[in-house]
Amino acid sequence: MHSALGLMKERRFLPLFITQFLGAFNDNLFKQMMVYFVTYHVLHNPRAEFGFTAIATAISLVPFFLLSALAGQLADTHDKSRIIRIVKTAEILIMIGGGSGLVLARYGFTSVGIGMMLAAVLALGVHSTFFGPIKYAILPQHLDSDDVLGGTGLIEASTYLAVLLGTIAAGWLSVDAAALGAVTLAVVGRLVAGRVPPAPRAGARLEINFNPFSSSLRLVNATMHIPRLFLAICSISFFWMIGAIVIATFPPLVKNILFADQRVASTLNALFSIGIAIGSVAINRMLRGRVSARFAPASVIVMGGLFVIFSMLMRAWPAPESGHLYNWIEFAALPRTLPLVATLMAIAVTGGMFVVPLYAFLTTTVTRDQTARTVAANNVVNSGAMVIGLLMVIALAALGVSPLGTLLVVAAMCLGAAWLAQKLHEACD
């Protein structure tokens, strides 16, 4: 068994880690730049800002729901490293289109630019749908069994560290620089992807079902009958339903409740990502490489309590002069800022501790020739749960529930996630 960080010296892991990191960074840089630009420079209505964020998130989920089954079948019947190279080549074209949309919107062609950006978000959803099963399913082929949890934790941590840097970059770069950077990083990612070692299929070639609806239904049915997989996927999906609500709520909340500018929003998002990365690595040490849900129920219960504290800290937040938004220096000087940031990071740490072991269940419960399809089935259910979460957000807004009230709903939902995780722990440990 290697230490988790010791895997970073191995060619069987490092190129995949870098490829995943650059892809997640690029995806987040583009999406966050789009959301910040539209929220802070195009729309000037809290409900419209909230609606745009929810719509953009929903568009990105459509490919996961429709194409995850196909992605899993292809990954389990073809060389996974070859699919990675194809997907990373497509990313270059997507970023050229999306970056062009950003620039057009920046220079006054708002409708065309936003249309091109949303099309790029949809294409990035397709990109992530085909890459997502591979980044986890390839690990059991390249790593020893007692290194899989550590590798999973590093992949998860790399995702959130990439979100961290992508979020910071989106808040501080100009639109032109972000567009050029997205294309450049896509090219670099494709070059690194060429170093990922071969990962040929581990079983018989599958007969591919190209019907997105029947293939998805069959895939989920073939996976969810295994009790520990059923509980792991339900727990992960409940977590991402919560995540979808928070993602849709956060940018308008920062602007309209905390009265802070886009750089503050990007920094808070970045700090959240640091917390998840810390939790992802810490749980591996706590479990000593063993795949277990032992700490998951307590982690998500604590997370729910922290959401309540987070909501309370934002109540009666001091408003600046009319029309002014706090910059980072002004925001940091407020008395409540330090406890607010500490609570936000604690939420993220407990979230990372909750979800990482659950992903490890997906790749260690089934044989190697079924891992990609298992992750794909998880993605189908996850995307459905996230759509439900977004619909809940829209319904709550229509009922007049404030973003702070929505956070209390999230806190209550954490109890459901804890119940599912406890059931998984009882079934497997």
NUTOR-456277 format. One record per residue (C-alpha): residue number from 1; residue in one letter; z, y, x. Coordinates in nm, 2 decimals, decimal comma. Example, Ala and Ser with C-alpha at 12.3 -4.5 7.8 and 13.67 -1.06 7.14 Angstrom:
+-----+---------+--------+--------+--------+
| num | residuo |      z |      y |      x |
+-----+---------+--------+--------+--------+
|   1 |       A |   0,78 |  -0,45 |   1,23 |
|   2 |       S |   0,71 |  -0,11 |   1,37 |
+-----+---------+--------+--------+--------+
END
This chain:
+-----+---------+--------+--------+--------+
| num | residuo |      z |      y |      x |
+-----+---------+--------+--------+--------+
|   1 |       M |   0,00 |   0,00 |   0,00 |
|   2 |       H |  -0,09 |   0,35 |   0,13 |
|   3 |       S |   0,10 |   0,66 |   0,05 |
|   4 |       A |  -0,10 |   0,86 |  -0,21 |
|   5 |       L |  -0,19 |   1,13 |   0,04 |
|   6 |       G |  -0,28 |   0,86 |   0,30 |
|   7 |       L |  -0,58 |   0,77 |   0,08 |
|   8 |       M |  -0,73 |   1,11 |   0,17 |
|   9 |       K |  -0,82 |   0,97 |   0,51 |
|  10 |       E |  -1,03 |   0,69 |   0,36 |
|  11 |       R |  -1,40 |   0,72 |   0,30 |
|  12 |       R |  -1,36 |   0,49 |   0,00 |
|  13 |       F |  -1,16 |   0,77 |  -0,17 |
|  14 |       L |  -1,22 |   1,11 |   0,00 |
|  15 |       P |  -1,58 |   1,18 |  -0,10 |
|  16 |       L |  -1,50 |   1,09 |  -0,46 |
|  17 |       F |  -1,19 |   1,32 |  -0,45 |
|  18 |       I |  -1,40 |   1,61 |  -0,31 |
|  19 |       T |  -1,68 |   1,55 |  -0,56 |
|  20 |       Q |  -1,43 |   1,54 |  -0,85 |
|  21 |       F |  -1,26 |   1,85 |  -0,72 |
|  22 |       L |  -1,57 |   2,06 |  -0,68 |
|  23 |       G |  -1,70 |   1,95 |  -1,02 |
|  24 |       A |  -1,38 |   2,04 |  -1,20 |
|  25 |       F |  -1,36 |   2,37 |  -1,01 |
|  26 |       N |  -1,71 |   2,46 |  -1,11 |
|  27 |       D |  -1,67 |   2,35 |  -1,47 |
|  28 |       N |  -1,36 |   2,56 |  -1,51 |
|  29 |       L |  -1,50 |   2,86 |  -1,32 |
|  30 |       F |  -1,79 |   2,89 |  -1,55 |
|  31 |       K |  -1,60 |   2,82 |  -1,88 |
|  32 |       Q |  -1,31 |   3,05 |  -1,80 |
|  33 |       M |  -1,55 |   3,33 |  -1,68 |
|  34 |       M |  -1,73 |   3,30 |  -2,01 |
|  35 |       V |  -1,41 |   3,30 |  -2,22 |
|  36 |       Y |  -1,26 |   3,59 |  -2,03 |
|  37 |       F |  -1,59 |   3,79 |  -2,04 |
|  38 |       V |  -1,64 |   3,74 |  -2,42 |
|  39 |       T |  -1,26 |   3,79 |  -2,50 |
|  40 |       Y |  -1,21 |   4,10 |  -2,29 |
|  41 |       H |  -1,55 |   4,27 |  -2,29 |
|  42 |       V |  -1,75 |   4,16 |  -2,60 |
|  43 |       L |  -1,51 |   4,09 |  -2,89 |
|  44 |       H |  -1,23 |   4,32 |  -2,98 |
|  45 |       N |  -1,08 |   4,14 |  -3,28 |
|  46 |       P |  -0,79 |   3,88 |  -3,23 |
|  47 |       R |  -0,92 |   3,64 |  -3,49 |
|  48 |       A |  -1,28 |   3,66 |  -3,36 |
|  49 |       E |  -1,15 |   3,60 |  -3,00 |
|  50 |       F |  -0,95 |   3,30 |  -3,12 |
|  51 |       G |  -1,25 |   3,17 |  -3,31 |
|  52 |       F |  -1,48 |   3,19 |  -3,01 |
|  53 |       T |  -1,24 |   3,00 |  -2,79 |
|  54 |       A |  -1,21 |   2,73 |  -3,05 |
|  55 |       I |  -1,58 |   2,70 |  -3,10 |
|  56 |       A |  -1,66 |   2,69 |  -2,73 |
|  57 |       T |  -1,40 |   2,41 |  -2,69 |
|  58 |       A |  -1,53 |   2,22 |  -2,98 |
|  59 |       I |  -1,89 |   2,24 |  -2,85 |
|  60 |       S |  -1,77 |   2,09 |  -2,51 |
|  61 |       L |  -1,62 |   1,79 |  -2,70 |
|  62 |       V |  -1,92 |   1,69 |  -2,90 |
|  63 |       P |  -2,08 |   1,49 |  -2,61 |
|  64 |       F |  -1,76 |   1,30 |  -2,55 |
|  65 |       F |  -1,75 |   1,18 |  -2,90 |
|  66 |       L |  -2,12 |   1,09 |  -2,92 |
|  67 |       L |  -2,20 |   0,97 |  -2,57 |
|  68 |       S |  -1,89 |   0,82 |  -2,42 |
|  69 |       A |  -1,98 |   0,47 |  -2,53 |
|  70 |       L |  -2,32 |   0,50 |  -2,37 |
|  71 |       A |  -2,16 |   0,64 |  -2,05 |
|  72 |       G |  -1,92 |   0,35 |  -2,03 |
|  73 |       Q |  -2,19 |   0,09 |  -2,08 |
|  74 |       L |  -2,41 |   0,24 |  -1,81 |
|  75 |       A |  -2,12 |   0,28 |  -1,56 |
|  76 |       D |  -2,02 |  -0,09 |  -1,61 |
|  77 |       T |  -2,37 |  -0,22 |  -1,57 |
|  78 |       H |  -2,51 |   0,00 |  -1,29 |
|  79 |       D |  -2,39 |   0,12 |  -0,95 |
|  80 |       K |  -2,13 |   0,39 |  -1,02 |
|  81 |       S |  -2,21 |   0,59 |  -0,71 |
|  82 |       R |  -2,58 |   0,62 |  -0,81 |
|  83 |       I |  -2,48 |   0,75 |  -1,15 |
|  84 |       I |  -2,25 |   1,01 |  -0,98 |
|  85 |       R |  -2,55 |   1,13 |  -0,78 |
|  86 |       I |  -2,77 |   1,17 |  -1,09 |
|  87 |       V |  -2,49 |   1,35 |  -1,27 |
|  88 |       K |  -2,43 |   1,59 |  -0,98 |
|  89 |       T |  -2,80 |   1,67 |  -0,96 |
|  90 |       A |  -2,80 |   1,76 |  -1,33 |
|  91 |       E |  -2,50 |   1,99 |  -1,26 |
|  92 |       I |  -2,72 |   2,21 |  -1,04 |
|  93 |       L |  -2,97 |   2,27 |  -1,33 |
|  94 |       I |  -2,69 |   2,33 |  -1,58 |
|  95 |       M |  -2,53 |   2,60 |  -1,36 |
|  96 |       I |  -2,86 |   2,78 |  -1,30 |
|  97 |       G |  -2,89 |   2,81 |  -1,68 |
|  98 |       G |  -2,53 |   2,90 |  -1,75 |
|  99 |       G |  -2,51 |   3,14 |  -1,46 |
| 100 |       S |  -2,83 |   3,31 |  -1,59 |
| 101 |       G |  -2,66 |   3,35 |  -1,93 |
| 102 |       L |  -2,36 |   3,51 |  -1,78 |
| 103 |       V |  -2,57 |   3,76 |  -1,59 |
| 104 |       L |  -2,79 |   3,84 |  -1,90 |
| 105 |       A |  -2,47 |   3,90 |  -2,11 |
| 106 |       R |  -2,33 |   4,12 |  -1,84 |
| 107 |       Y |  -2,63 |   4,35 |  -1,84 |
| 108 |       G |  -2,66 |   4,40 |  -2,21 |
| 109 |       F |  -2,85 |   4,10 |  -2,34 |
| 110 |       T |  -2,53 |   3,98 |  -2,52 |
| 111 |       S |  -2,67 |   3,75 |  -2,79 |
| 112 |       V |  -2,92 |   3,57 |  -2,56 |
| 113 |       G |  -2,66 |   3,54 |  -2,28 |
| 114 |       I |  -2,39 |   3,40 |  -2,51 |
| 115 |       G |  -2,64 |   3,15 |  -2,65 |
| 116 |       M |  -2,73 |   3,03 |  -2,30 |
| 117 |       M |  -2,37 |   3,01 |  -2,20 |
| 118 |       L |  -2,28 |   2,80 |  -2,50 |
| 119 |       A |  -2,58 |   2,57 |  -2,43 |
| 120 |       A |  -2,45 |   2,53 |  -2,08 |
| 121 |       V |  -2,10 |   2,44 |  -2,22 |
| 122 |       L |  -2,27 |   2,17 |  -2,43 |
| 123 |       A |  -2,46 |   2,04 |  -2,12 |
| 124 |       L |  -2,14 |   2,05 |  -1,91 |
| 125 |       G |  -1,98 |   1,83 |  -2,18 |
| 126 |       V |  -2,26 |   1,58 |  -2,13 |
| 127 |       H |  -2,21 |   1,60 |  -1,76 |
| 128 |       S |  -1,83 |   1,53 |  -1,79 |
| 129 |       T |  -1,89 |   1,26 |  -2,04 |
| 130 |       F |  -2,09 |   1,05 |  -1,79 |
| 131 |       F |  -1,88 |   1,14 |  -1,49 |
| 132 |       G |  -1,54 |   1,09 |  -1,66 |
| 133 |       P |  -1,53 |   0,71 |  -1,70 |
| 134 |       I |  -1,65 |   0,67 |  -1,34 |
| 135 |       K |  -1,39 |   0,88 |  -1,16 |
| 136 |       Y |  -1,12 |   0,64 |  -1,29 |
| 137 |       A |  -1,31 |   0,32 |  -1,32 |
| 138 |       I |  -1,44 |   0,33 |  -0,96 |
| 139 |       L |  -1,09 |   0,33 |  -0,82 |
| 140 |       P |  -1,01 |  -0,04 |  -0,88 |
| 141 |       Q |  -1,33 |  -0,13 |  -0,70 |
| 142 |       H |  -1,26 |   0,09 |  -0,39 |
| 143 |       L |  -0,87 |   0,07 |  -0,37 |
| 144 |       D |  -0,62 |  -0,21 |  -0,35 |
| 145 |       S |  -0,43 |  -0,28 |  -0,67 |
| 146 |       D |  -0,10 |  -0,11 |  -0,55 |
| 147 |       D |  -0,30 |   0,20 |  -0,45 |
| 148 |       V |  -0,46 |   0,26 |  -0,79 |
| 149 |       L |  -0,17 |   0,46 |  -0,94 |
| 150 |       G |  -0,16 |   0,68 |  -0,63 |
| 151 |       G |  -0,53 |   0,73 |  -0,64 |
| 152 |       T |  -0,52 |   0,81 |  -1,01 |
| 153 |       G |  -0,25 |   1,06 |  -0,95 |
| 154 |       L |  -0,45 |   1,23 |  -0,68 |
| 155 |       I |  -0,76 |   1,24 |  -0,90 |
| 156 |       E |  -0,56 |   1,39 |  -1,18 |
| 157 |       A |  -0,39 |   1,64 |  -0,94 |
| 158 |       S |  -0,73 |   1,74 |  -0,79 |
| 159 |       T |  -0,85 |   1,81 |  -1,14 |
| 160 |       Y |  -0,57 |   2,05 |  -1,21 |
| 161 |       L |  -0,58 |   2,21 |  -0,86 |
| 162 |       A |  -0,95 |   2,27 |  -0,92 |
| 163 |       V |  -0,86 |   2,42 |  -1,26 |
| 164 |       L |  -0,61 |   2,64 |  -1,07 |
| 165 |       L |  -0,86 |   2,78 |  -0,82 |
| 166 |       G |  -1,14 |   2,80 |  -1,08 |
| 167 |       T |  -0,92 |   2,99 |  -1,31 |
| 168 |       I |  -0,81 |   3,23 |  -1,04 |
| 169 |       A |  -1,17 |   3,28 |  -0,93 |
| 170 |       A |  -1,28 |   3,35 |  -1,29 |
| 171 |       G |  -1,02 |   3,62 |  -1,33 |
| 172 |       W |  -1,09 |   3,80 |  -1,00 |
| 173 |       L |  -1,47 |   3,75 |  -0,93 |
| 174 |       S |  -1,74 |   3,96 |  -1,07 |
| 175 |       V |  -1,98 |   3,80 |  -1,32 |
| 176 |       D |  -2,26 |   3,80 |  -1,06 |
| 177 |       A |  -2,05 |   3,64 |  -0,79 |
| 178 |       A |  -1,93 |   3,37 |  -1,03 |
| 179 |       A |  -2,28 |   3,29 |  -1,14 |
| 180 |       L |  -2,40 |   3,26 |  -0,78 |
| 181 |       G |  -2,09 |   3,06 |  -0,68 |
| 182 |       A |  -2,13 |   2,81 |  -0,96 |
| 183 |       V |  -2,48 |   2,72 |  -0,84 |
| 184 |       T |  -2,38 |   2,70 |  -0,48 |
| 185 |       L |  -2,09 |   2,47 |  -0,55 |
| 186 |       A |  -2,30 |   2,25 |  -0,76 |
| 187 |       V |  -2,54 |   2,20 |  -0,46 |
| 188 |       V |  -2,24 |   2,13 |  -0,23 |
| 189 |       G |  -2,10 |   1,88 |  -0,48 |
| 190 |       R |  -2,43 |   1,69 |  -0,49 |
| 191 |       L |  -2,43 |   1,67 |  -0,11 |
| 192 |       V |  -2,08 |   1,53 |  -0,10 |
| 193 |       A |  -2,15 |   1,29 |  -0,38 |
| 194 |       G |  -2,41 |   1,12 |  -0,15 |
| 195 |       R |  -2,12 |   1,00 |   0,06 |
| 196 |       V |  -1,94 |   0,80 |  -0,22 |
| 197 |       P |  -1,96 |   0,43 |  -0,12 |
| 198 |       P |  -2,16 |   0,19 |  -0,34 |
| 199 |       A |  -1,98 |   0,05 |  -0,65 |
| 200 |       P |  -2,21 |  -0,20 |  -0,81 |
| 201 |       R |  -2,14 |  -0,37 |  -1,14 |
| 202 |       A |  -1,86 |  -0,63 |  -1,12 |
| 203 |       G |  -1,98 |  -0,85 |  -1,41 |
| 204 |       A |  -2,30 |  -0,95 |  -1,60 |
| 205 |       R |  -2,55 |  -0,68 |  -1,69 |
| 206 |       L |  -2,49 |  -0,55 |  -2,04 |
| 207 |       E |  -2,73 |  -0,50 |  -2,32 |
| 208 |       I |  -2,72 |  -0,13 |  -2,37 |
| 209 |       N |  -2,67 |   0,00 |  -2,72 |
| 210 |       F |  -2,82 |   0,35 |  -2,74 |
| 211 |       N |  -2,70 |   0,42 |  -3,10 |
| 212 |       P |  -2,42 |   0,67 |  -3,04 |
| 213 |       F |  -2,23 |   0,59 |  -3,37 |
| 214 |       S |  -2,24 |   0,21 |  -3,37 |
| 215 |       S |  -2,19 |   0,19 |  -2,99 |
| 216 |       S |  -1,88 |   0,42 |  -3,02 |
| 217 |       L |  -1,74 |   0,22 |  -3,31 |
| 218 |       R |  -1,79 |  -0,11 |  -3,13 |
| 219 |       L |  -1,65 |   0,02 |  -2,80 |
| 220 |       V |  -1,33 |   0,15 |  -2,96 |
| 221 |       N |  -1,29 |  -0,17 |  -3,17 |
| 222 |       A |  -1,33 |  -0,38 |  -2,86 |
| 223 |       T |  -1,07 |  -0,19 |  -2,67 |
| 224 |       M |  -0,80 |  -0,09 |  -2,92 |
| 225 |       H |  -0,71 |  -0,45 |  -3,02 |
| 226 |       I |  -0,52 |  -0,48 |  -2,69 |
| 227 |       P |  -0,17 |  -0,36 |  -2,77 |
| 228 |       R |  -0,09 |  -0,18 |  -2,45 |
| 229 |       L |  -0,44 |  -0,01 |  -2,44 |
| 230 |       F |  -0,40 |   0,09 |  -2,80 |
| 231 |       L |  -0,07 |   0,26 |  -2,74 |
| 232 |       A |  -0,18 |   0,41 |  -2,41 |
| 233 |       I |  -0,50 |   0,56 |  -2,57 |
| 234 |       C |  -0,30 |   0,68 |  -2,87 |
| 235 |       S |  -0,05 |   0,85 |  -2,64 |
| 236 |       I |  -0,31 |   1,01 |  -2,42 |
| 237 |       S |  -0,50 |   1,13 |  -2,73 |
| 238 |       F |  -0,19 |   1,28 |  -2,89 |
| 239 |       F |  -0,13 |   1,46 |  -2,56 |
| 240 |       W |  -0,48 |   1,60 |  -2,56 |
| 241 |       M |  -0,46 |   1,70 |  -2,92 |
| 242 |       I |  -0,16 |   1,91 |  -2,81 |
| 243 |       G |  -0,36 |   2,03 |  -2,51 |
| 244 |       A |  -0,65 |   2,15 |  -2,74 |
| 245 |       I |  -0,42 |   2,36 |  -2,95 |
| 246 |       V |  -0,27 |   2,52 |  -2,64 |
| 247 |       I |  -0,61 |   2,58 |  -2,47 |
| 248 |       A |  -0,75 |   2,75 |  -2,79 |
| 249 |       T |  -0,44 |   2,96 |  -2,83 |
| 250 |       F |  -0,37 |   3,07 |  -2,48 |
| 251 |       P |  -0,63 |   3,34 |  -2,40 |
| 252 |       P |  -0,58 |   3,54 |  -2,72 |
| 253 |       L |  -0,20 |   3,49 |  -2,69 |
| 254 |       V |  -0,20 |   3,65 |  -2,34 |
| 255 |       K |  -0,41 |   3,94 |  -2,45 |
| 256 |       N |  -0,25 |   4,01 |  -2,79 |
| 257 |       I |   0,11 |   3,89 |  -2,75 |
| 258 |       L |   0,18 |   3,95 |  -2,38 |
| 259 |       F |  -0,06 |   4,25 |  -2,38 |
| 260 |       A |  -0,19 |   4,14 |  -2,04 |
| 261 |       D |  -0,53 |   4,17 |  -1,88 |
| 262 |       Q |  -0,78 |   3,90 |  -1,78 |
| 263 |       R |  -0,63 |   3,87 |  -1,42 |
| 264 |       V |  -0,29 |   3,80 |  -1,56 |
| 265 |       A |  -0,44 |   3,54 |  -1,79 |
| 266 |       S |  -0,62 |   3,37 |  -1,50 |
| 267 |       T |  -0,30 |   3,37 |  -1,29 |
| 268 |       L |  -0,09 |   3,22 |  -1,57 |
| 269 |       N |  -0,35 |   2,95 |  -1,62 |
| 270 |       A |  -0,36 |   2,88 |  -1,25 |
| 271 |       L |   0,02 |   2,84 |  -1,23 |
| 272 |       F |   0,00 |   2,60 |  -1,52 |
| 273 |       S |  -0,25 |   2,39 |  -1,32 |
| 274 |       I |  -0,01 |   2,39 |  -1,02 |
| 275 |       G |   0,26 |   2,25 |  -1,24 |
| 276 |       I |   0,05 |   1,97 |  -1,37 |
| 277 |       A |  -0,06 |   1,88 |  -1,02 |
| 278 |       I |   0,30 |   1,87 |  -0,90 |
| 279 |       G |   0,39 |   1,65 |  -1,19 |
| 280 |       S |   0,10 |   1,42 |  -1,13 |
| 281 |       V |   0,20 |   1,35 |  -0,77 |
| 282 |       A |   0,58 |   1,34 |  -0,83 |
| 283 |       I |   0,55 |   1,07 |  -1,10 |
| 284 |       N |   0,39 |   0,84 |  -0,84 |
| 285 |       R |   0,68 |   0,88 |  -0,61 |
| 286 |       M |   0,93 |   0,82 |  -0,89 |
| 287 |       L |   0,76 |   0,50 |  -1,01 |
| 288 |       R |   0,70 |   0,39 |  -0,64 |
| 289 |       G |   0,34 |   0,29 |  -0,72 |
| 290 |       R |   0,42 |   0,08 |  -1,03 |
| 291 |       V |   0,22 |   0,14 |  -1,34 |
| 292 |       S |   0,49 |   0,21 |  -1,60 |
| 293 |       A |   0,56 |   0,44 |  -1,90 |
| 294 |       R |   0,93 |   0,45 |  -1,82 |
| 295 |       F |   0,96 |   0,83 |  -1,78 |
| 296 |       A |   0,69 |   0,93 |  -2,03 |
| 297 |       P |   0,91 |   0,96 |  -2,35 |
| 298 |       A |   1,17 |   1,18 |  -2,17 |
| 299 |       S |   0,90 |   1,39 |  -2,00 |
| 300 |       V |   0,72 |   1,48 |  -2,33 |
| 301 |       I |   1,05 |   1,55 |  -2,51 |
| 302 |       V |   1,15 |   1,79 |  -2,24 |
| 303 |       M |   0,81 |   1,95 |  -2,26 |
| 304 |       G |   0,86 |   2,01 |  -2,64 |
| 305 |       G |   1,19 |   2,18 |  -2,58 |
| 306 |       L |   1,03 |   2,40 |  -2,31 |
| 307 |       F |   0,76 |   2,50 |  -2,56 |
| 308 |       V |   1,04 |   2,63 |  -2,79 |
| 309 |       I |   1,19 |   2,83 |  -2,50 |
| 310 |       F |   0,84 |   2,96 |  -2,41 |
| 311 |       S |   0,79 |   3,08 |  -2,76 |
| 312 |       M |   1,13 |   3,25 |  -2,78 |
| 313 |       L |   1,07 |   3,43 |  -2,45 |
| 314 |       M |   0,75 |   3,59 |  -2,58 |
| 315 |       R |   0,91 |   3,72 |  -2,90 |
| 316 |       A |   0,95 |   4,10 |  -2,90 |
| 317 |       W |   0,76 |   4,12 |  -2,58 |
| 318 |       P |   0,75 |   4,49 |  -2,47 |
| 319 |       A |   0,43 |   4,65 |  -2,57 |
| 320 |       P |   0,26 |   4,90 |  -2,33 |
| 321 |       E |   0,10 |   5,23 |  -2,43 |
| 322 |       S |  -0,16 |   5,19 |  -2,70 |
| 323 |       G |  -0,48 |   5,05 |  -2,57 |
| 324 |       H |  -0,34 |   4,96 |  -2,23 |
| 325 |       L |  -0,31 |   4,60 |  -2,10 |
| 326 |       Y |  -0,06 |   4,51 |  -1,83 |
| 327 |       N |  -0,21 |   4,44 |  -1,49 |
| 328 |       W |  -0,05 |   4,18 |  -1,27 |
| 329 |       I |   0,18 |   4,42 |  -1,09 |
| 330 |       E |   0,30 |   4,57 |  -1,41 |
| 331 |       F |   0,34 |   4,23 |  -1,58 |
| 332 |       A |   0,54 |   4,09 |  -1,28 |
| 333 |       A |   0,78 |   4,39 |  -1,30 |
| 334 |       L |   0,89 |   4,30 |  -1,66 |
| 335 |       P |   1,24 |   4,14 |  -1,68 |
| 336 |       R |   1,12 |   3,84 |  -1,89 |
| 337 |       T |   0,83 |   3,75 |  -1,67 |
| 338 |       L |   1,01 |   3,53 |  -1,42 |
| 339 |       P |   1,17 |   3,31 |  -1,68 |
| 340 |       L |   0,85 |   3,30 |  -1,87 |
| 341 |       V |   0,65 |   3,18 |  -1,57 |
| 342 |       A |   0,92 |   2,93 |  -1,47 |
| 343 |       T |   0,91 |   2,78 |  -1,82 |
| 344 |       L |   0,53 |   2,76 |  -1,82 |
| 345 |       M |   0,53 |   2,57 |  -1,49 |
| 346 |       A |   0,80 |   2,34 |  -1,61 |
| 347 |       I |   0,59 |   2,26 |  -1,92 |
| 348 |       A |   0,30 |   2,17 |  -1,69 |
| 349 |       V |   0,51 |   1,95 |  -1,46 |
| 350 |       T |   0,65 |   1,75 |  -1,75 |
| 351 |       G |   0,29 |   1,72 |  -1,89 |
| 352 |       G |   0,16 |   1,58 |  -1,56 |
| 353 |       M |   0,45 |   1,33 |  -1,54 |
| 354 |       F |   0,37 |   1,22 |  -1,90 |
| 355 |       V |   0,00 |   1,16 |  -1,88 |
| 356 |       V |  -0,08 |   1,02 |  -1,53 |
| 357 |       P |   0,08 |   0,68 |  -1,57 |
| 358 |       L |  -0,10 |   0,64 |  -1,91 |
| 359 |       Y |  -0,44 |   0,68 |  -1,74 |
| 360 |       A |  -0,34 |   0,42 |  -1,48 |
| 361 |       F |  -0,28 |   0,17 |  -1,77 |
| 362 |       L |  -0,65 |   0,21 |  -1,87 |
| 363 |       T |  -0,78 |   0,09 |  -1,53 |
| 364 |       T |  -0,53 |  -0,18 |  -1,46 |
| 365 |       T |  -0,51 |  -0,36 |  -1,80 |
| 366 |       V |  -0,87 |  -0,49 |  -1,81 |
| 367 |       T |  -1,10 |  -0,66 |  -1,56 |
| 368 |       R |  -1,31 |  -0,45 |  -1,33 |
| 369 |       D |  -1,63 |  -0,50 |  -1,52 |
| 370 |       Q |  -1,47 |  -0,34 |  -1,83 |
| 371 |       T |  -1,29 |  -0,04 |  -1,67 |
| 372 |       A |  -1,56 |   0,23 |  -1,74 |
| 373 |       R |  -1,60 |   0,12 |  -2,10 |
| 374 |       T |  -1,22 |   0,13 |  -2,14 |
| 375 |       V |  -1,20 |   0,49 |  -2,01 |
| 376 |       A |  -1,50 |   0,58 |  -2,22 |
| 377 |       A |  -1,33 |   0,44 |  -2,53 |
| 378 |       N |  -1,03 |   0,65 |  -2,44 |
| 379 |       N |  -1,26 |   0,96 |  -2,42 |
| 380 |       V |  -1,41 |   0,89 |  -2,76 |
| 381 |       V |  -1,06 |   0,88 |  -2,92 |
| 382 |       N |  -0,94 |   1,17 |  -2,71 |
| 383 |       S |  -1,23 |   1,39 |  -2,82 |
| 384 |       G |  -1,17 |   1,31 |  -3,18 |
| 385 |       A |  -0,80 |   1,40 |  -3,14 |
| 386 |       M |  -0,89 |   1,73 |  -2,97 |
| 387 |       V |  -1,12 |   1,82 |  -3,26 |
| 388 |       I |  -0,84 |   1,75 |  -3,50 |
| 389 |       G |  -0,62 |   1,97 |  -3,29 |
| 390 |       L |  -0,87 |   2,25 |  -3,30 |
| 391 |       L |  -0,91 |   2,22 |  -3,68 |
| 392 |       M |  -0,53 |   2,24 |  -3,70 |
| 393 |       V |  -0,54 |   2,56 |  -3,50 |
| 394 |       I |  -0,81 |   2,71 |  -3,73 |
| 395 |       A |  -0,61 |   2,60 |  -4,04 |
| 396 |       L |  -0,29 |   2,74 |  -3,91 |
| 397 |       A |  -0,46 |   3,08 |  -3,84 |
| 398 |       A |  -0,61 |   3,08 |  -4,19 |
| 399 |       L |  -0,26 |   3,03 |  -4,33 |
| 400 |       G |  -0,13 |   3,32 |  -4,13 |
| 401 |       V |   0,06 |   3,13 |  -3,87 |
| 402 |       S |   0,09 |   3,34 |  -3,55 |
| 403 |       P |   0,02 |   3,20 |  -3,20 |
| 404 |       L |   0,40 |   3,19 |  -3,15 |
| 405 |       G |   0,44 |   2,98 |  -3,46 |
| 406 |       T |   0,16 |   2,75 |  -3,34 |
| 407 |       L |   0,36 |   2,68 |  -3,02 |
| 408 |       L |   0,65 |   2,57 |  -3,24 |
| 409 |       V |   0,41 |   2,32 |  -3,41 |
| 410 |       V |   0,31 |   2,20 |  -3,07 |
| 411 |       A |   0,68 |   2,15 |  -2,98 |
| 412 |       A |   0,73 |   1,93 |  -3,29 |
| 413 |       M |   0,42 |   1,73 |  -3,21 |
| 414 |       C |   0,57 |   1,64 |  -2,87 |
| 415 |       L |   0,82 |   1,41 |  -3,06 |
| 416 |       G |   0,52 |   1,21 |  -3,19 |
| 417 |       A |   0,39 |   1,17 |  -2,84 |
| 418 |       A |   0,73 |   1,06 |  -2,72 |
| 419 |       W |   0,75 |   0,79 |  -3,00 |
| 420 |       L |   0,41 |   0,65 |  -2,89 |
| 421 |       A |   0,51 |   0,65 |  -2,52 |
| 422 |       Q |   0,84 |   0,47 |  -2,61 |
| 423 |       K |   0,64 |   0,21 |  -2,79 |
| 424 |       L |   0,42 |   0,16 |  -2,49 |
| 425 |       H |   0,72 |   0,13 |  -2,26 |
| 426 |       E |   0,87 |  -0,13 |  -2,48 |
| 427 |       A |   0,55 |  -0,33 |  -2,50 |
| 428 |       C |   0,47 |  -0,33 |  -2,13 |
| 429 |       D |   0,79 |  -0,28 |  -1,92 |
+-----+---------+--------+--------+--------+
END
